[in-house]
């Protein structure tokens, strides 16, 4: 059985976010244990946690959009005609895609500027540029998800786990 592009996308983004979250959990456990047992924490643990949080958040962003797990304001849905709801669906996804593409562009350019200056984290001297450009790539992927959803033929019902 061949895996669909959507399933591969879910696996890649889910694995990326999941591994980063696992890294945060292990790092926090070891850092706290080290402080309690040996009175010594892991150097740079705060920096590593911040960088891993970037991966968790931006790695999960395409999945949240793909599955429609955003918080939704639907108070007007009961009074809007079907054609207007479809129009609103397209308009919202196009607006989200446009903003995410703009954000992706700005992050990519900022990452390139930071790569030129060689900026690193304060304590561990980890280069910041790959993380910022990675955020840009993941924002761009999320923008693509919104473009696909804007022009998909089927309705976008709220997921079971979504907040309405």
Secondary structure, DSSP 4 states (H G I P E B T S, - for coil): -PPPHHHHHHHHHHHHHHHHHHHHHHHHHHHHHHHHHHS-PPTTHHHHHHHHHHHHHHHHHHHHHHHT-S----TTTTTS-HHHHHHHHHHHHHHHHHHHHHHHHHHHHHHHHHHHHT-B-TTT--BSHHHHHHHHHHHHHHHHHHHHHHT-SS--PPPTT---
